[in-house]
Amino acid sequence: MSKPLISVVMSVYNGERYLREAMDSILEQSRPHFELIVVDDGSTDGTAAILDSYTDPRLRVIRHDNQGLTKSLNLAIREARGEYVARQDADDRSLPGRLAIQADFLETHPEIALVGSAVKVISSQGAELATFRHPTAPAEIAATLCSYNCFWHGSIMFRRDRFVELGGYDERFITAQDYDMWLRFSERNQLANLPEPLYAYRFTVESVTVQRMVSQHRLAVLARRLAEERAGGSQGPAQDVAPYLALPLTLAERRQIINNYKPWCRLLLKNGLTGEAATLMAAIFKHHPRPLFRLAFAVARLTNTPSVLTRFLEHA
């Protein structure tokens, strides 16, 4: 009996630096029955040439003008032929055996609609920084999602028919589209995480999450609010989120954004990545409410001294 087809979907925009490594991590998987669908989201660097260099028949490339991650993923999944869909980001790596392990889990747990995994966090150069684990049991996951996203987007594999039933990613969400999706998944389905790391997430200060930290925070809050409204039966018609994203940051939001990224700064400093830590701190401290603190940090950053950076981080 043949195994179900897996569709691995990836969107890439100007991702030439890590793209080949990401693609190879899928094409070298032990489970052979899959397709890799890559959407080139209007790249202007060497992405197209890298994609054209592959002759593997399992690879399908879709090209369109830049439309963003959410729309690109919906397009890829509409084109997918697999019973299961796995995510892969263009700057990360799937670890050996990932597809086989997750697909076997779904095959033996028909009550589970979506499964993620623990994740190894790697640096821009590929050095391992940490291993992060989230809840694994469906009941704990459902409870945890009410507070925060306990899945790594790139580590996910789900049943495509369940995704289609839910209408796909909400294209209003330019970020946090995964969190909104998993909240909607959890309202009708059981979800799981595997305890072993099957995915390597590359944390860089150039990542979309860091570049869009304000929208990431606000749309995560919106995703939770919409979930609460659905649970209460009071959700109204879909609204344009652009005015919401354009509102000035409140003091509470500034504090929350800084606190969201403090652990990442600590992780970079702990692993000797002082320059990257300083760059990330500069990005989050732009939202610090005290101008004098921002000025003091701008001067102190020039020293590039871990102990000095740590003091600023702890007193932010």
ChimeraX commands (.cxc) that place a marker at each C-alpha (Angstrom):
marker #1 position 0.00,0.00,0.00 radius 0.5
marker #1 position 1.48,3.32,-1.09 radius 0.5
marker #1 position 2.08,6.11,1.41 radius 0.5
marker #1 position 0.04,9.34,1.16 radius 0.5
marker #1 position 1.65,12.10,-0.87 radius 0.5
marker #1 position 3.13,14.97,1.14 radius 0.5
marker #1 position 3.17,18.48,-0.30 radius 0.5
marker #1 position 5.92,20.65,1.18 radius 0.5
marker #1 position 5.19,24.34,0.61 radius 0.5
marker #1 position 7.69,27.19,0.74 radius 0.5
marker #1 position 7.53,30.87,-0.14 radius 0.5
marker #1 position 10.74,32.76,-0.85 radius 0.5
marker #1 position 11.43,36.45,-1.36 radius 0.5
marker #1 position 15.06,37.43,-2.01 radius 0.5
marker #1 position 16.21,34.37,-0.11 radius 0.5
marker #1 position 19.31,33.42,-2.07 radius 0.5
marker #1 position 21.54,33.23,1.01 radius 0.5
marker #1 position 19.92,30.18,2.59 radius 0.5
marker #1 position 17.56,28.88,-0.11 radius 0.5
marker #1 position 19.70,26.02,-1.39 radius 0.5
marker #1 position 20.30,24.73,2.14 radius 0.5
marker #1 position 16.56,24.86,2.88 radius 0.5
marker #1 position 15.59,23.08,-0.33 radius 0.5
marker #1 position 18.26,20.41,0.03 radius 0.5
marker #1 position 17.04,19.65,3.54 radius 0.5
marker #1 position 13.70,18.64,1.97 radius 0.5
marker #1 position 14.95,16.96,-1.19 radius 0.5
marker #1 position 17.26,14.76,0.90 radius 0.5
marker #1 position 14.48,13.54,3.21 radius 0.5
marker #1 position 14.21,9.79,3.76 radius 0.5
marker #1 position 10.56,9.63,2.74 radius 0.5
marker #1 position 10.57,9.86,-1.06 radius 0.5
marker #1 position 6.86,10.29,-1.83 radius 0.5
marker #1 position 6.50,14.07,-1.70 radius 0.5
marker #1 position 6.41,17.20,-3.83 radius 0.5
marker #1 position 8.14,20.47,-3.00 radius 0.5
marker #1 position 6.22,23.56,-4.12 radius 0.5
marker #1 position 8.23,26.78,-4.00 radius 0.5
marker #1 position 6.58,30.14,-4.66 radius 0.5
marker #1 position 9.07,32.76,-5.79 radius 0.5
marker #1 position 7.32,35.83,-4.42 radius 0.5
marker #1 position 8.76,38.39,-6.83 radius 0.5
marker #1 position 12.42,37.98,-5.85 radius 0.5
marker #1 position 14.95,40.36,-7.41 radius 0.5
marker #1 position 18.15,38.66,-6.22 radius 0.5
marker #1 position 19.61,35.30,-7.29 radius 0.5
marker #1 position 16.64,33.26,-6.08 radius 0.5
marker #1 position 15.34,32.51,-9.58 radius 0.5
marker #1 position 18.72,31.21,-10.74 radius 0.5
marker #1 position 18.97,28.90,-7.74 radius 0.5
marker #1 position 15.50,27.51,-8.38 radius 0.5
marker #1 position 16.29,27.03,-12.08 radius 0.5
marker #1 position 19.42,25.04,-11.21 radius 0.5
marker #1 position 17.36,22.15,-9.80 radius 0.5
marker #1 position 16.17,19.33,-12.05 radius 0.5
marker #1 position 14.51,17.18,-9.37 radius 0.5
marker #1 position 11.08,16.18,-10.72 radius 0.5
marker #1 position 9.55,16.51,-7.25 radius 0.5
marker #1 position 10.12,20.28,-7.36 radius 0.5
marker #1 position 7.41,22.62,-8.66 radius 0.5
marker #1 position 8.13,26.37,-8.91 radius 0.5
marker #1 position 5.45,29.05,-9.07 radius 0.5
marker #1 position 6.42,32.64,-9.83 radius 0.5
marker #1 position 4.38,35.79,-9.29 radius 0.5
marker #1 position 4.83,39.45,-8.37 radius 0.5
marker #1 position 5.50,40.17,-4.71 radius 0.5
marker #1 position 2.33,39.51,-2.72 radius 0.5
marker #1 position 3.66,38.52,0.69 radius 0.5
marker #1 position 3.93,35.28,2.62 radius 0.5
marker #1 position 0.26,34.73,3.41 radius 0.5
marker #1 position -1.04,34.95,-0.15 radius 0.5
marker #1 position 1.91,32.92,-1.45 radius 0.5
marker #1 position 1.24,30.08,0.99 radius 0.5
marker #1 position -2.45,30.00,0.12 radius 0.5
marker #1 position -1.51,29.80,-3.56 radius 0.5
marker #1 position 0.95,26.96,-2.96 radius 0.5
marker #1 position -1.56,24.97,-0.92 radius 0.5
marker #1 position -4.26,25.44,-3.56 radius 0.5
marker #1 position -1.82,23.89,-6.04 radius 0.5
marker #1 position -0.83,21.08,-3.68 radius 0.5
marker #1 position -1.77,17.51,-4.54 radius 0.5
marker #1 position -0.79,15.91,-1.25 radius 0.5
marker #1 position -3.02,14.52,1.47 radius 0.5
marker #1 position -0.63,16.10,3.96 radius 0.5
marker #1 position 0.92,19.56,3.74 radius 0.5
marker #1 position 4.22,20.41,5.43 radius 0.5
marker #1 position 5.68,23.89,5.81 radius 0.5
marker #1 position 9.27,24.86,5.18 radius 0.5
marker #1 position 10.75,28.35,5.36 radius 0.5
marker #1 position 13.42,29.43,2.91 radius 0.5
marker #1 position 16.03,30.22,5.57 radius 0.5
marker #1 position 15.53,27.17,7.79 radius 0.5
marker #1 position 16.32,23.45,7.62 radius 0.5
marker #1 position 14.21,20.34,8.06 radius 0.5
marker #1 position 16.19,17.74,9.98 radius 0.5
marker #1 position 16.68,14.24,8.51 radius 0.5
marker #1 position 13.63,12.03,8.82 radius 0.5
marker #1 position 11.24,14.87,9.56 radius 0.5
marker #1 position 8.68,14.13,6.83 radius 0.5
marker #1 position 8.60,10.41,7.56 radius 0.5
marker #1 position 8.19,10.89,11.31 radius 0.5
marker #1 position 5.39,13.44,11.05 radius 0.5
marker #1 position 3.53,11.60,8.30 radius 0.5
marker #1 position 3.75,8.32,10.24 radius 0.5
marker #1 position 2.36,10.13,13.27 radius 0.5
marker #1 position -0.64,11.45,11.32 radius 0.5
marker #1 position -1.23,8.02,9.80 radius 0.5
marker #1 position -1.32,6.36,13.20 radius 0.5
marker #1 position -3.25,9.16,14.93 radius 0.5
marker #1 position -6.28,9.85,12.72 radius 0.5
marker #1 position -7.78,12.10,15.41 radius 0.5
marker #1 position -4.88,14.59,15.01 radius 0.5
marker #1 position -5.27,17.19,12.24 radius 0.5
marker #1 position -1.97,19.03,12.65 radius 0.5
marker #1 position 1.40,18.18,14.16 radius 0.5
marker #1 position 4.48,20.28,14.88 radius 0.5
marker #1 position 7.70,19.44,16.66 radius 0.5
marker #1 position 10.37,20.70,18.96 radius 0.5
marker #1 position 12.84,22.97,17.18 radius 0.5
marker #1 position 16.56,23.61,17.20 radius 0.5
marker #1 position 17.34,27.33,16.96 radius 0.5
marker #1 position 20.37,28.09,14.81 radius 0.5
marker #1 position 22.32,31.27,14.11 radius 0.5
marker #1 position 22.79,33.03,10.80 radius 0.5
marker #1 position 25.92,30.89,10.34 radius 0.5
marker #1 position 24.13,27.66,11.24 radius 0.5
marker #1 position 25.51,27.20,14.77 radius 0.5
marker #1 position 23.07,25.58,17.18 radius 0.5
marker #1 position 21.95,28.03,19.88 radius 0.5
marker #1 position 19.18,26.21,21.75 radius 0.5
marker #1 position 16.41,23.63,21.54 radius 0.5
marker #1 position 12.89,24.87,22.19 radius 0.5
marker #1 position 10.01,22.58,23.14 radius 0.5
marker #1 position 6.30,23.31,23.39 radius 0.5
marker #1 position 3.35,21.36,24.83 radius 0.5
marker #1 position 2.71,18.04,23.08 radius 0.5
marker #1 position -0.72,16.91,24.33 radius 0.5
marker #1 position -3.84,18.17,22.49 radius 0.5
marker #1 position -5.60,19.43,25.62 radius 0.5
marker #1 position -2.58,21.38,26.83 radius 0.5
marker #1 position -2.01,22.80,23.35 radius 0.5
marker #1 position -5.62,24.01,23.12 radius 0.5
marker #1 position -5.27,25.77,26.47 radius 0.5
marker #1 position -1.86,27.25,25.66 radius 0.5
marker #1 position -2.99,28.68,22.32 radius 0.5
marker #1 position -5.32,30.99,24.22 radius 0.5
marker #1 position -2.20,32.78,25.53 radius 0.5
marker #1 position 0.49,32.33,22.88 radius 0.5
marker #1 position 1.45,30.46,19.73 radius 0.5
marker #1 position 2.93,27.13,20.78 radius 0.5
marker #1 position 3.88,25.97,17.27 radius 0.5
marker #1 position 6.82,26.83,15.03 radius 0.5
marker #1 position 5.32,27.64,11.66 radius 0.5
marker #1 position 7.97,25.88,9.60 radius 0.5
marker #1 position 7.73,22.67,11.63 radius 0.5
marker #1 position 4.04,22.06,10.88 radius 0.5
marker #1 position 2.43,19.22,8.93 radius 0.5
marker #1 position -1.35,19.12,8.60 radius 0.5
marker #1 position -4.16,17.38,6.77 radius 0.5
marker #1 position -4.89,19.44,3.67 radius 0.5
marker #1 position -8.64,18.79,3.70 radius 0.5
marker #1 position -8.93,20.28,7.19 radius 0.5
marker #1 position -7.03,23.39,6.06 radius 0.5
marker #1 position -9.34,23.80,3.08 radius 0.5
marker #1 position -12.42,23.42,5.28 radius 0.5
marker #1 position -11.21,26.39,7.36 radius 0.5
marker #1 position -10.70,28.61,4.31 radius 0.5
marker #1 position -6.91,28.76,4.45 radius 0.5
marker #1 position -4.78,31.50,5.93 radius 0.5
marker #1 position -6.61,34.77,6.56 radius 0.5
marker #1 position -4.98,37.11,4.04 radius 0.5
marker #1 position -5.52,40.14,6.25 radius 0.5
marker #1 position -2.73,38.76,8.43 radius 0.5
marker #1 position 0.59,39.83,6.89 radius 0.5
marker #1 position 2.25,38.35,9.99 radius 0.5
marker #1 position 0.92,36.02,12.71 radius 0.5
marker #1 position -1.08,34.29,9.95 radius 0.5
marker #1 position 0.03,30.97,11.42 radius 0.5
marker #1 position -1.21,31.79,14.93 radius 0.5
marker #1 position -4.62,32.78,13.60 radius 0.5
marker #1 position -4.70,29.57,11.55 radius 0.5
marker #1 position -3.80,27.29,14.46 radius 0.5
marker #1 position -6.42,28.93,16.68 radius 0.5
marker #1 position -9.04,28.17,14.05 radius 0.5
marker #1 position -7.68,24.64,13.61 radius 0.5
marker #1 position -7.90,24.00,17.35 radius 0.5
marker #1 position -11.56,24.99,17.50 radius 0.5
marker #1 position -12.52,21.97,15.39 radius 0.5
marker #1 position -9.58,19.60,15.67 radius 0.5
marker #1 position -7.02,18.06,17.99 radius 0.5
marker #1 position -3.44,19.26,17.49 radius 0.5
marker #1 position -0.11,17.82,18.64 radius 0.5
marker #1 position 3.60,18.57,18.88 radius 0.5
marker #1 position 6.26,15.88,18.76 radius 0.5
marker #1 position 8.86,16.13,21.54 radius 0.5
marker #1 position 11.89,15.51,19.34 radius 0.5
marker #1 position 13.37,18.38,17.29 radius 0.5
marker #1 position 12.64,17.84,13.61 radius 0.5
marker #1 position 13.27,21.37,12.36 radius 0.5
marker #1 position 16.03,23.97,12.60 radius 0.5
marker #1 position 14.76,27.54,12.85 radius 0.5
marker #1 position 17.31,30.15,11.83 radius 0.5
marker #1 position 17.00,33.26,13.97 radius 0.5
marker #1 position 18.47,36.30,12.27 radius 0.5
marker #1 position 18.00,40.00,12.83 radius 0.5
marker #1 position 16.90,40.25,9.18 radius 0.5
marker #1 position 13.99,37.85,9.64 radius 0.5
marker #1 position 10.44,38.89,8.79 radius 0.5
marker #1 position 9.43,38.53,12.43 radius 0.5
marker #1 position 12.05,41.06,13.54 radius 0.5
marker #1 position 11.41,43.44,10.66 radius 0.5
marker #1 position 7.69,43.46,11.45 radius 0.5
marker #1 position 7.72,43.18,15.22 radius 0.5
marker #1 position 4.90,45.71,15.62 radius 0.5
marker #1 position 2.52,43.94,13.23 radius 0.5
marker #1 position 3.58,40.58,14.66 radius 0.5
marker #1 position 2.53,41.71,18.13 radius 0.5
marker #1 position -0.67,43.45,17.11 radius 0.5
marker #1 position -1.89,40.71,14.80 radius 0.5
marker #1 position -1.20,38.06,17.45 radius 0.5
marker #1 position -3.41,40.09,19.81 radius 0.5
marker #1 position -6.04,40.33,17.06 radius 0.5
marker #1 position -5.90,36.57,16.44 radius 0.5
marker #1 position -6.66,35.92,20.12 radius 0.5
marker #1 position -9.44,38.49,20.15 radius 0.5
marker #1 position -11.10,36.94,17.10 radius 0.5
marker #1 position -10.84,33.49,18.70 radius 0.5
marker #1 position -12.56,34.83,21.83 radius 0.5
marker #1 position -15.30,36.37,19.71 radius 0.5
marker #1 position -15.86,33.09,17.85 radius 0.5
marker #1 position -16.05,31.23,21.15 radius 0.5
marker #1 position -18.65,33.72,22.38 radius 0.5
marker #1 position -20.61,33.64,19.14 radius 0.5
marker #1 position -20.25,37.39,18.67 radius 0.5
marker #1 position -17.79,37.77,15.82 radius 0.5
marker #1 position -18.83,40.39,13.28 radius 0.5
marker #1 position -17.85,40.75,9.61 radius 0.5
marker #1 position -14.18,40.80,8.61 radius 0.5
marker #1 position -12.58,44.21,9.07 radius 0.5
marker #1 position -9.63,45.87,7.34 radius 0.5
marker #1 position -6.65,45.60,9.71 radius 0.5
marker #1 position -4.61,48.42,8.12 radius 0.5
marker #1 position -6.09,51.18,10.34 radius 0.5
marker #1 position -5.48,49.03,13.41 radius 0.5
marker #1 position -1.83,48.49,12.46 radius 0.5
marker #1 position -1.37,52.22,11.79 radius 0.5
marker #1 position -2.41,53.31,15.29 radius 0.5
marker #1 position 0.34,54.81,17.49 radius 0.5
marker #1 position 1.85,52.34,19.95 radius 0.5
marker #1 position 0.58,52.54,23.49 radius 0.5
marker #1 position 2.98,52.44,26.43 radius 0.5
marker #1 position 1.84,48.90,27.24 radius 0.5
marker #1 position 2.48,47.78,23.66 radius 0.5
marker #1 position 5.97,49.27,23.69 radius 0.5
marker #1 position 6.79,47.36,26.87 radius 0.5
marker #1 position 5.34,44.13,25.52 radius 0.5
marker #1 position 7.26,44.29,22.24 radius 0.5
marker #1 position 10.53,44.86,24.12 radius 0.5
marker #1 position 9.76,41.99,26.50 radius 0.5
marker #1 position 8.89,39.69,23.58 radius 0.5
marker #1 position 12.40,40.04,22.16 radius 0.5
marker #1 position 14.47,40.20,25.33 radius 0.5
marker #1 position 14.87,36.38,25.44 radius 0.5
marker #1 position 16.25,36.41,21.90 radius 0.5
marker #1 position 18.76,39.11,22.83 radius 0.5
marker #1 position 19.86,37.06,25.84 radius 0.5
marker #1 position 20.23,33.97,23.66 radius 0.5
marker #1 position 22.46,35.83,21.19 radius 0.5
marker #1 position 24.61,37.27,23.98 radius 0.5
marker #1 position 24.90,33.87,25.68 radius 0.5
marker #1 position 26.25,32.41,22.45 radius 0.5
marker #1 position 28.77,35.19,21.84 radius 0.5
marker #1 position 26.84,36.83,19.01 radius 0.5
marker #1 position 27.36,40.31,20.41 radius 0.5
marker #1 position 27.00,42.22,17.16 radius 0.5
marker #1 position 23.72,40.55,16.29 radius 0.5
marker #1 position 22.45,41.09,19.83 radius 0.5
marker #1 position 23.30,44.79,19.62 radius 0.5
marker #1 position 21.50,45.09,16.28 radius 0.5
marker #1 position 18.40,43.41,17.66 radius 0.5
marker #1 position 18.49,45.54,20.81 radius 0.5
marker #1 position 18.69,48.68,18.68 radius 0.5
marker #1 position 15.59,47.52,16.81 radius 0.5
marker #1 position 13.54,46.85,19.93 radius 0.5
marker #1 position 14.78,49.89,21.85 radius 0.5
marker #1 position 13.41,52.15,19.12 radius 0.5
marker #1 position 10.14,51.45,20.89 radius 0.5
marker #1 position 11.44,52.32,24.35 radius 0.5
marker #1 position 9.29,55.10,25.83 radius 0.5
marker #1 position 12.21,57.05,27.39 radius 0.5
marker #1 position 14.26,59.13,24.92 radius 0.5
marker #1 position 17.17,59.35,27.39 radius 0.5
marker #1 position 17.40,55.56,27.54 radius 0.5
marker #1 position 17.45,55.36,23.75 radius 0.5
marker #1 position 20.23,57.95,23.58 radius 0.5
marker #1 position 22.29,56.22,26.27 radius 0.5
marker #1 position 21.98,52.89,24.50 radius 0.5
marker #1 position 23.04,54.41,21.16 radius 0.5
marker #1 position 26.27,55.57,22.84 radius 0.5
marker #1 position 26.83,52.35,24.82 radius 0.5
marker #1 position 26.27,50.20,21.74 radius 0.5
marker #1 position 29.46,51.58,20.23 radius 0.5
marker #1 position 31.46,49.69,22.87 radius 0.5
marker #1 position 30.04,46.36,21.64 radius 0.5
marker #1 position 30.71,44.99,25.14 radius 0.5
marker #1 position 28.52,42.05,26.26 radius 0.5
marker #1 position 28.40,43.15,29.90 radius 0.5
marker #1 position 27.30,46.66,28.95 radius 0.5
marker #1 position 24.66,45.35,26.57 radius 0.5
marker #1 position 23.39,42.97,29.22 radius 0.5
marker #1 position 22.95,45.79,31.72 radius 0.5
marker #1 position 20.89,47.79,29.26 radius 0.5
marker #1 position 18.82,44.72,28.44 radius 0.5
marker #1 position 18.03,44.00,32.07 radius 0.5
marker #1 position 17.09,47.63,32.82 radius 0.5
marker #1 position 15.03,48.25,29.68 radius 0.5
marker link #1:1,2 radius 0.2
marker link #1:2,3 radius 0.2
marker link #1:3,4 radius 0.2
marker link #1:4,5 radius 0.2
marker link #1:5,6 radius 0.2
marker link #1:6,7 radius 0.2
marker link #1:7,8 radius 0.2
marker link #1:8,9 radius 0.2
marker link #1:9,10 radius 0.2
marker link #1:10,11 radius 0.2
marker link #1:11,12 radius 0.2
marker link #1:12,13 radius 0.2
marker link #1:13,14 radius 0.2
marker link #1:14,15 radius 0.2
marker link #1:15,16 radius 0.2
marker link #1:16,17 radius 0.2
marker link #1:17,18 radius 0.2
marker link #1:18,19 radius 0.2
marker link #1:19,20 radius 0.2
marker link #1:20,21 radius 0.2
marker link #1:21,22 radius 0.2
marker link #1:22,23 radius 0.2
marker link #1:23,24 radius 0.2
marker link #1:24,25 radius 0.2
marker link #1:25,26 radius 0.2
marker link #1:26,27 radius 0.2
marker link #1:27,28 radius 0.2
marker link #1:28,29 radius 0.2
marker link #1:29,30 radius 0.2
marker link #1:30,31 radius 0.2
marker link #1:31,32 radius 0.2
marker link #1:32,33 radius 0.2
marker link #1:33,34 radius 0.2
marker link #1:34,35 radius 0.2
marker link #1:35,36 radius 0.2
marker link #1:36,37 radius 0.2
marker link #1:37,38 radius 0.2
marker link #1:38,39 radius 0.2
marker link #1:39,40 radius 0.2
marker link #1:40,41 radius 0.2
marker link #1:41,42 radius 0.2
marker link #1:42,43 radius 0.2
marker link #1:43,44 radius 0.2
marker link #1:44,45 radius 0.2
marker link #1:45,46 radius 0.2
marker link #1:46,47 radius 0.2
marker link #1:47,48 radius 0.2
marker link #1:48,49 radius 0.2
marker link #1:49,50 radius 0.2
marker link #1:50,51 radius 0.2
marker link #1:51,52 radius 0.2
marker link #1:52,53 radius 0.2
marker link #1:53,54 radius 0.2
marker link #1:54,55 radius 0.2
marker link #1:55,56 radius 0.2
marker link #1:56,57 radius 0.2
marker link #1:57,58 radius 0.2
marker link #1:58,59 radius 0.2
marker link #1:59,60 radius 0.2
marker link #1:60,61 radius 0.2
marker link #1:61,62 radius 0.2
marker link #1:62,63 radius 0.2
marker link #1:63,64 radius 0.2
marker link #1:64,65 radius 0.2
marker link #1:65,66 radius 0.2
marker link #1:66,67 radius 0.2
marker link #1:67,68 radius 0.2
marker link #1:68,69 radius 0.2
marker link #1:69,70 radius 0.2
marker link #1:70,71 radius 0.2
marker link #1:71,72 radius 0.2
marker link #1:72,73 radius 0.2
marker link #1:73,74 radius 0.2
marker link #1:74,75 radius 0.2
marker link #1:75,76 radius 0.2
marker link #1:76,77 radius 0.2
marker link #1:77,78 radius 0.2
marker link #1:78,79 radius 0.2
marker link #1:79,80 radius 0.2
marker link #1:80,81 radius 0.2
marker link #1:81,82 radius 0.2
marker link #1:82,83 radius 0.2
marker link #1:83,84 radius 0.2
marker link #1:84,85 radius 0.2
marker link #1:85,86 radius 0.2
marker link #1:86,87 radius 0.2
marker link #1:87,88 radius 0.2
marker link #1:88,89 radius 0.2
marker link #1:89,90 radius 0.2
marker link #1:90,91 radius 0.2
marker link #1:91,92 radius 0.2
marker link #1:92,93 radius 0.2
marker link #1:93,94 radius 0.2
marker link #1:94,95 radius 0.2
marker link #1:95,96 radius 0.2
marker link #1:96,97 radius 0.2
marker link #1:97,98 radius 0.2
marker link #1:98,99 radius 0.2
marker link #1:99,100 radius 0.2
marker link #1:100,101 radius 0.2
marker link #1:101,102 radius 0.2
marker link #1:102,103 radius 0.2
marker link #1:103,104 radius 0.2
marker link #1:104,105 radius 0.2
marker link #1:105,106 radius 0.2
marker link #1:106,107 radius 0.2
marker link #1:107,108 radius 0.2
marker link #1:108,109 radius 0.2
marker link #1:109,110 radius 0.2
marker link #1:110,111 radius 0.2
marker link #1:111,112 radius 0.2
marker link #1:112,113 radius 0.2
marker link #1:113,114 radius 0.2
marker link #1:114,115 radius 0.2
marker link #1:115,116 radius 0.2
marker link #1:116,117 radius 0.2
marker link #1:117,118 radius 0.2
marker link #1:118,119 radius 0.2
marker link #1:119,120 radius 0.2
marker link #1:120,121 radius 0.2
marker link #1:121,122 radius 0.2
marker link #1:122,123 radius 0.2
marker link #1:123,124 radius 0.2
marker link #1:124,125 radius 0.2
marker link #1:125,126 radius 0.2
marker link #1:126,127 radius 0.2
marker link #1:127,128 radius 0.2
marker link #1:128,129 radius 0.2
marker link #1:129,130 radius 0.2
marker link #1:130,131 radius 0.2
marker link #1:131,132 radius 0.2
marker link #1:132,133 radius 0.2
marker link #1:133,134 radius 0.2
marker link #1:134,135 radius 0.2
marker link #1:135,136 radius 0.2
marker link #1:136,137 radius 0.2
marker link #1:137,138 radius 0.2
marker link #1:138,139 radius 0.2
marker link #1:139,140 radius 0.2
marker link #1:140,141 radius 0.2
marker link #1:141,142 radius 0.2
marker link #1:142,143 radius 0.2
marker link #1:143,144 radius 0.2
marker link #1:144,145 radius 0.2
marker link #1:145,146 radius 0.2
marker link #1:146,147 radius 0.2
marker link #1:147,148 radius 0.2
marker link #1:148,149 radius 0.2
marker link #1:149,150 radius 0.2
marker link #1:150,151 radius 0.2
marker link #1:151,152 radius 0.2
marker link #1:152,153 radius 0.2
marker link #1:153,154 radius 0.2
marker link #1:154,155 radius 0.2
marker link #1:155,156 radius 0.2
marker link #1:156,157 radius 0.2
marker link #1:157,158 radius 0.2
marker link #1:158,159 radius 0.2
marker link #1:159,160 radius 0.2
marker link #1:160,161 radius 0.2
marker link #1:161,162 radius 0.2
marker link #1:162,163 radius 0.2
marker link #1:163,164 radius 0.2
marker link #1:164,165 radius 0.2
marker link #1:165,166 radius 0.2
marker link #1:166,167 radius 0.2
marker link #1:167,168 radius 0.2
marker link #1:168,169 radius 0.2
marker link #1:169,170 radius 0.2
marker link #1:170,171 radius 0.2
marker link #1:171,172 radius 0.2
marker link #1:172,173 radius 0.2
marker link #1:173,174 radius 0.2
marker link #1:174,175 radius 0.2
marker link #1:175,176 radius 0.2
marker link #1:176,177 radius 0.2
marker link #1:177,178 radius 0.2
marker link #1:178,179 radius 0.2
marker link #1:179,180 radius 0.2
marker link #1:180,181 radius 0.2
marker link #1:181,182 radius 0.2
marker link #1:182,183 radius 0.2
marker link #1:183,184 radius 0.2
marker link #1:184,185 radius 0.2
marker link #1:185,186 radius 0.2
marker link #1:186,187 radius 0.2
marker link #1:187,188 radius 0.2
marker link #1:188,189 radius 0.2
marker link #1:189,190 radius 0.2
marker link #1:190,191 radius 0.2
marker link #1:191,192 radius 0.2
marker link #1:192,193 radius 0.2
marker link #1:193,194 radius 0.2
marker link #1:194,195 radius 0.2
marker link #1:195,196 radius 0.2
marker link #1:196,197 radius 0.2
marker link #1:197,198 radius 0.2
marker link #1:198,199 radius 0.2
marker link #1:199,200 radius 0.2
marker link #1:200,201 radius 0.2
marker link #1:201,202 radius 0.2
marker link #1:202,203 radius 0.2
marker link #1:203,204 radius 0.2
marker link #1:204,205 radius 0.2
marker link #1:205,206 radius 0.2
marker link #1:206,207 radius 0.2
marker link #1:207,208 radius 0.2
marker link #1:208,209 radius 0.2
marker link #1:209,210 radius 0.2
marker link #1:210,211 radius 0.2
marker link #1:211,212 radius 0.2
marker link #1:212,213 radius 0.2
marker link #1:213,214 radius 0.2
marker link #1:214,215 radius 0.2
marker link #1:215,216 radius 0.2
marker link #1:216,217 radius 0.2
marker link #1:217,218 radius 0.2
marker link #1:218,219 radius 0.2
marker link #1:219,220 radius 0.2
marker link #1:220,221 radius 0.2
marker link #1:221,222 radius 0.2
marker link #1:222,223 radius 0.2
marker link #1:223,224 radius 0.2
marker link #1:224,225 radius 0.2
marker link #1:225,226 radius 0.2
marker link #1:226,227 radius 0.2
marker link #1:227,228 radius 0.2
marker link #1:228,229 radius 0.2
marker link #1:229,230 radius 0.2
marker link #1:230,231 radius 0.2
marker link #1:231,232 radius 0.2
marker link #1:232,233 radius 0.2
marker link #1:233,234 radius 0.2
marker link #1:234,235 radius 0.2
marker link #1:235,236 radius 0.2
marker link #1:236,237 radius 0.2
marker link #1:237,238 radius 0.2
marker link #1:238,239 radius 0.2
marker link #1:239,240 radius 0.2
marker link #1:240,241 radius 0.2
marker link #1:241,242 radius 0.2
marker link #1:242,243 radius 0.2
marker link #1:243,244 radius 0.2
marker link #1:244,245 radius 0.2
marker link #1:245,246 radius 0.2
marker link #1:246,247 radius 0.2
marker link #1:247,248 radius 0.2
marker link #1:248,249 radius 0.2
marker link #1:249,250 radius 0.2
marker link #1:250,251 radius 0.2
marker link #1:251,252 radius 0.2
marker link #1:252,253 radius 0.2
marker link #1:253,254 radius 0.2
marker link #1:254,255 radius 0.2
marker link #1:255,256 radius 0.2
marker link #1:256,257 radius 0.2
marker link #1:257,258 radius 0.2
marker link #1:258,259 radius 0.2
marker link #1:259,260 radius 0.2
marker link #1:260,261 radius 0.2
marker link #1:261,262 radius 0.2
marker link #1:262,263 radius 0.2
marker link #1:263,264 radius 0.2
marker link #1:264,265 radius 0.2
marker link #1:265,266 radius 0.2
marker link #1:266,267 radius 0.2
marker link #1:267,268 radius 0.2
marker link #1:268,269 radius 0.2
marker link #1:269,270 radius 0.2
marker link #1:270,271 radius 0.2
marker link #1:271,272 radius 0.2
marker link #1:272,273 radius 0.2
marker link #1:273,274 radius 0.2
marker link #1:274,275 radius 0.2
marker link #1:275,276 radius 0.2
marker link #1:276,277 radius 0.2
marker link #1:277,278 radius 0.2
marker link #1:278,279 radius 0.2
marker link #1:279,280 radius 0.2
marker link #1:280,281 radius 0.2
marker link #1:281,282 radius 0.2
marker link #1:282,283 radius 0.2
marker link #1:283,284 radius 0.2
marker link #1:284,285 radius 0.2
marker link #1:285,286 radius 0.2
marker link #1:286,287 radius 0.2
marker link #1:287,288 radius 0.2
marker link #1:288,289 radius 0.2
marker link #1:289,290 radius 0.2
marker link #1:290,291 radius 0.2
marker link #1:291,292 radius 0.2
marker link #1:292,293 radius 0.2
marker link #1:293,294 radius 0.2
marker link #1:294,295 radius 0.2
marker link #1:295,296 radius 0.2
marker link #1:296,297 radius 0.2
marker link #1:297,298 radius 0.2
marker link #1:298,299 radius 0.2
marker link #1:299,300 radius 0.2
marker link #1:300,301 radius 0.2
marker link #1:301,302 radius 0.2
marker link #1:302,303 radius 0.2
marker link #1:303,304 radius 0.2
marker link #1:304,305 radius 0.2
marker link #1:305,306 radius 0.2
marker link #1:306,307 radius 0.2
marker link #1:307,308 radius 0.2
marker link #1:308,309 radius 0.2
marker link #1:309,310 radius 0.2
marker link #1:310,311 radius 0.2
marker link #1:311,312 radius 0.2
marker link #1:312,313 radius 0.2
marker link #1:313,314 radius 0.2
marker link #1:314,315 radius 0.2
marker link #1:315,316 radius 0.2
view
